[in-house]
Amino acid sequence: MSDFFRLYGDKLLQAIATHLVYVLISVFIGFVIALFLGILLSRAPKISKFVLPVLSVVQTIPGIVFIGILFLYLGMVPATVLAALSIYAIFPVLKNTYTGLIGVSEQYKEAARGCGMSSLQSLLRVELPLALPAIIGGLRMSTVYIVSWAVLASMIGLGGLGDFIYIGVSTNNNTLIIAGAIPAAILAVGLGLLIDYFQKKAVPKGLRGDVK
């Protein structure tokens, strides 16, 4: 074990840091886009009947295909990985945002209008807070997915924990495979727990049971 860390310790730390950066940036980008689209689609349910199925089909396309296509246009740069991962980060948040907003009871919306709130005020003060458990549930799901998808960065030479996994597979070195897989699993669990902690702080106790 000591020999492993002597040989690969610095590379492993760098791979973990790179992997984490890919995850955080792509999830943030995906979350912002998904939240905006989810709000728009909740205001146009007829359009959402066509848009959501199309996005769900896009979500089934293997990640390596997206990265390969983007690689042809963007080259071997971090933006290639971030763009592909951001696309995959969108759908869980988008679906949960849309579901959470359309699931807000009409009586709350009517109460907001009765208090003289505008549509924007109703959205910000009533609908989004009530939909927050579902939104955070989508964020958690998206984050865990992206931790696993980020290993694809190594396929185009852009680092991350995938370097250890793919080199280990190609050389039949179980130690390298484990060295890449275990930190990725820890990242997924750790980020999930962090989001759960944020959910407990941000969501009223009475609404937490609705988180998916």
Kinemage of the C-alpha trace (Angstrom):
@kinemage 1
@onewidth
@group {chain A} dominant
@subgroup {mainchain}
@vectorlist {calphas} color= white
{ca met a 1} P 0.000 0.000 0.000
{ca ser a 2} L 2.796 2.410 0.873
{ca asp a 3} L 4.481 1.639 -2.430
{ca phe a 4} L 1.271 2.430 -4.280
{ca phe a 5} L 0.907 5.856 -2.659
{ca arg a 6} L 4.576 6.569 -3.209
{ca leu a 7} L 4.175 5.847 -6.919
{ca tyr a 8} L 0.668 7.142 -7.551
{ca gly a 9} L -0.256 9.333 -4.572
{ca asp a 10} L 0.220 12.686 -6.299
{ca lys a 11} L -1.468 11.491 -9.482
{ca leu a 12} L -4.412 10.143 -7.503
{ca leu a 13} L -4.932 13.440 -5.668
{ca gln a 14} L -4.744 15.346 -8.930
{ca ala a 15} L -7.219 12.924 -10.529
{ca ile a 16} L -9.668 13.357 -7.628
{ca ala a 17} L -9.401 17.150 -7.842
{ca thr a 18} L -9.926 17.118 -11.616
{ca his a 19} L -12.871 14.755 -11.296
{ca leu a 20} L -14.470 16.916 -8.619
{ca val a 21} L -14.053 20.085 -10.681
{ca tyr a 22} L -15.730 18.441 -13.683
{ca val a 23} L -18.640 17.323 -11.504
{ca leu a 24} L -19.199 20.615 -9.697
{ca ile a 25} L -18.992 22.838 -12.779
{ca ser a 26} L -21.129 20.627 -15.022
{ca val a 27} L -23.785 20.064 -12.343
{ca phe a 28} L -23.946 23.804 -11.690
{ca ile a 29} L -24.357 24.598 -15.385
{ca gly a 30} L -26.903 21.821 -15.835
{ca phe a 31} L -28.836 22.916 -12.751
{ca val a 32} L -29.150 26.530 -13.885
{ca ile a 33} L -30.292 25.540 -17.373
{ca ala a 34} L -32.678 22.878 -16.047
{ca leu a 35} L -34.246 25.201 -13.481
{ca phe a 36} L -34.884 27.838 -16.142
{ca leu a 37} L -36.324 25.314 -18.623
{ca gly a 38} L -38.376 23.619 -15.919
{ca ile a 39} L -40.022 26.916 -15.008
{ca leu a 40} L -40.737 27.695 -18.670
{ca leu a 41} L -42.211 24.253 -19.355
{ca ser a 42} L -44.388 24.412 -16.247
{ca arg a 43} L -45.958 27.507 -17.814
{ca ala a 44} L -46.525 25.692 -21.109
{ca pro a 45} L -47.662 22.127 -20.266
{ca lys a 46} L -48.790 21.464 -23.839
{ca ile a 47} L -45.274 22.074 -25.129
{ca ser a 48} L -43.767 20.026 -22.312
{ca lys a 49} L -45.618 16.940 -23.567
{ca phe a 50} L -43.338 17.016 -26.604
{ca val a 51} L -40.138 18.445 -25.105
{ca leu a 52} L -39.750 16.117 -22.106
{ca pro a 53} L -40.012 12.859 -24.116
{ca val a 54} L -37.431 14.165 -26.589
{ca leu a 55} L -35.043 15.074 -23.765
{ca ser a 56} L -35.542 11.682 -22.148
{ca val a 57} L -34.498 10.025 -25.417
{ca val a 58} L -31.415 12.250 -25.626
{ca gln a 59} L -30.562 11.146 -22.092
{ca thr a 60} L -30.306 7.524 -23.248
{ca ile a 61} L -27.540 8.290 -25.759
{ca pro a 62} L -24.214 6.950 -24.421
{ca gly a 63} L -22.002 9.648 -22.937
{ca ile a 64} L -19.029 8.643 -25.053
{ca val a 65} L -21.063 9.543 -28.162
{ca phe a 66} L -21.615 13.109 -26.934
{ca ile a 67} L -17.998 13.482 -25.929
{ca gly a 68} L -16.858 12.065 -29.273
{ca ile a 69} L -19.022 14.470 -31.273
{ca leu a 70} L -18.019 17.478 -29.174
{ca phe a 71} L -14.376 16.405 -29.418
{ca leu a 72} L -14.576 16.739 -33.209
{ca tyr a 73} L -15.680 20.370 -32.896
{ca leu a 74} L -14.039 21.573 -29.694
{ca gly a 75} L -10.929 19.408 -29.524
{ca met a 76} L -9.168 18.045 -26.454
{ca val a 77} L -10.149 20.811 -24.044
{ca pro a 78} L -12.034 20.712 -20.710
{ca ala a 79} L -14.983 22.458 -22.365
{ca thr a 80} L -15.625 19.255 -24.315
{ca val a 81} L -16.144 17.244 -21.136
{ca leu a 82} L -18.034 20.004 -19.341
{ca ala a 83} L -20.461 20.470 -22.226
{ca ala a 84} L -21.221 16.751 -22.446
{ca leu a 85} L -21.616 16.320 -18.690
{ca ser a 86} L -23.778 19.442 -18.417
{ca ile a 87} L -26.182 17.973 -20.969
{ca tyr a 88} L -26.540 14.835 -18.852
{ca ala a 89} L -26.953 16.897 -15.684
{ca ile a 90} L -29.974 18.728 -17.068
{ca phe a 91} L -32.706 16.116 -17.341
{ca pro a 92} L -33.091 14.890 -13.711
{ca val a 93} L -33.308 18.476 -12.432
{ca leu a 94} L -35.541 19.576 -15.301
{ca lys a 95} L -37.973 16.705 -14.817
{ca asn a 96} L -38.186 17.206 -11.058
{ca thr a 97} L -38.515 20.983 -11.375
{ca tyr a 98} L -41.355 20.607 -13.843
{ca thr a 99} L -43.054 17.908 -11.757
{ca gly a 100} L -42.649 19.917 -8.564
{ca leu a 101} L -44.080 23.119 -10.043
{ca ile a 102} L -47.098 21.581 -11.748
{ca gly a 103} L -47.749 19.637 -8.560
{ca val a 104} L -48.255 22.795 -6.505
{ca ser a 105} L -51.890 22.863 -5.419
{ca glu a 106} L -54.058 25.437 -7.148
{ca gln a 107} L -55.293 26.696 -3.789
{ca tyr a 108} L -51.845 28.048 -2.969
{ca lys a 109} L -51.672 29.868 -6.294
{ca glu a 110} L -55.118 31.327 -5.732
{ca ala a 111} L -54.110 32.422 -2.237
{ca ala a 112} L -51.046 34.161 -3.709
{ca arg a 113} L -53.196 35.974 -6.240
{ca gly a 114} L -55.618 36.876 -3.479
{ca cys a 115} L -52.738 38.515 -1.600
{ca gly a 116} L -52.048 40.669 -4.656
{ca met a 117} L -48.930 38.832 -5.804
{ca ser a 118} L -47.858 39.011 -9.428
{ca ser a 119} L -47.064 35.832 -11.369
{ca leu a 120} L -43.355 36.327 -10.694
{ca gln a 121} L -43.910 36.905 -6.991
{ca ser a 122} L -46.107 33.807 -6.794
{ca leu a 123} L -43.394 31.783 -8.494
{ca leu a 124} L -40.592 32.991 -6.245
{ca arg a 125} L -42.441 33.130 -2.931
{ca val a 126} L -44.917 30.264 -3.207
{ca glu a 127} L -44.389 27.809 -6.057
{ca leu a 128} L -40.607 27.383 -6.003
{ca pro a 129} L -40.445 26.953 -2.193
{ca leu a 130} L -43.164 24.282 -2.390
{ca ala a 131} L -41.404 22.579 -5.305
{ca leu a 132} L -37.985 22.783 -3.625
{ca pro a 133} L -38.020 19.194 -2.250
{ca ala a 134} L -38.501 17.790 -5.750
{ca ile a 135} L -35.898 20.156 -7.225
{ca ile a 136} L -33.285 19.151 -4.664
{ca gly a 137} L -34.130 15.512 -5.283
{ca gly a 138} L -33.337 16.054 -8.959
{ca leu a 139} L -30.100 17.816 -8.055
{ca arg a 140} L -29.009 14.880 -5.908
{ca met a 141} L -29.799 12.385 -8.652
{ca ser a 142} L -28.002 14.487 -11.254
{ca thr a 143} L -24.888 14.846 -9.082
{ca val a 144} L -24.574 11.119 -8.446
{ca tyr a 145} L -25.000 10.393 -12.162
{ca ile a 146} L -22.360 12.901 -13.192
{ca val a 147} L -19.786 11.499 -10.757
{ca ser a 148} L -19.979 8.225 -12.674
{ca trp a 149} L -20.176 9.823 -16.132
{ca ala a 150} L -17.116 11.992 -15.448
{ca val a 151} L -14.836 8.965 -15.798
{ca leu a 152} L -15.344 9.370 -19.552
{ca ala a 153} L -13.068 12.425 -19.505
{ca ser a 154} L -10.072 10.123 -19.573
{ca met a 155} L -11.237 8.669 -22.888
{ca ile a 156} L -10.023 11.843 -24.606
{ca gly a 157} L -7.015 12.387 -22.365
{ca leu a 158} L -8.524 14.941 -19.995
{ca gly a 159} L -7.828 13.205 -16.703
{ca gly a 160} L -10.028 12.411 -13.750
{ca leu a 161} L -10.428 9.120 -11.926
{ca gly a 162} L -11.206 7.418 -15.212
{ca asp a 163} L -7.444 7.387 -15.903
{ca phe a 164} L -6.893 4.839 -13.145
{ca ile a 165} L -9.930 2.760 -14.105
{ca tyr a 166} L -9.178 2.531 -17.816
{ca ile a 167} L -5.451 1.960 -17.381
{ca gly a 168} L -6.245 -0.690 -14.786
{ca val a 169} L -8.657 -2.425 -17.152
{ca ser a 170} L -6.263 -2.309 -20.106
{ca thr a 171} L -3.337 -3.643 -18.053
{ca asn a 172} L -5.422 -6.059 -15.943
{ca asn a 173} L -4.304 -4.202 -12.809
{ca asn a 174} L -7.007 -4.529 -10.173
{ca thr a 175} L -5.223 -2.140 -7.822
{ca leu a 176} L -5.505 0.729 -10.300
{ca ile a 177} L -9.150 -0.085 -10.971
{ca ile a 178} L -9.930 0.039 -7.260
{ca ala a 179} L -7.870 3.224 -6.871
{ca gly a 180} L -10.141 4.920 -9.375
{ca ala a 181} L -13.444 3.320 -8.409
{ca ile a 182} L -13.348 3.792 -4.629
{ca pro a 183} L -12.673 7.571 -4.665
{ca ala a 184} L -15.444 7.969 -7.270
{ca ala a 185} L -17.854 6.088 -4.994
{ca ile a 186} L -16.781 8.197 -2.018
{ca leu a 187} L -17.321 11.380 -4.036
{ca ala a 188} L -20.821 10.246 -5.015
{ca val a 189} L -21.757 9.390 -1.423
{ca gly a 190} L -20.121 12.512 0.004
{ca leu a 191} L -21.790 14.901 -2.425
{ca gly a 192} L -25.106 13.145 -1.895
{ca leu a 193} L -24.810 13.619 1.866
{ca leu a 194} L -23.865 17.263 1.358
{ca ile a 195} L -26.995 17.835 -0.723
{ca asp a 196} L -29.069 16.015 1.915
{ca tyr a 197} L -27.656 18.374 4.533
{ca phe a 198} L -28.518 21.380 2.377
{ca gln a 199} L -32.023 19.986 1.906
{ca lys a 200} L -32.525 19.747 5.675
{ca lys a 201} L -31.451 23.365 6.066
{ca ala a 202} L -33.350 24.783 3.102
{ca val a 203} L -36.577 22.756 3.115
{ca pro a 204} L -39.130 22.996 5.946
{ca lys a 205} L -39.446 19.752 7.896
{ca gly a 206} L -43.039 19.227 6.785
{ca leu a 207} L -42.022 19.142 3.126
{ca arg a 208} L -38.981 16.860 3.340
{ca gly a 209} L -40.935 13.680 2.947
{ca asp a 210} L -41.806 14.693 -0.604
{ca val a 211} L -38.181 14.601 -1.752
{ca lys a 212} L -37.625 11.867 -4.318
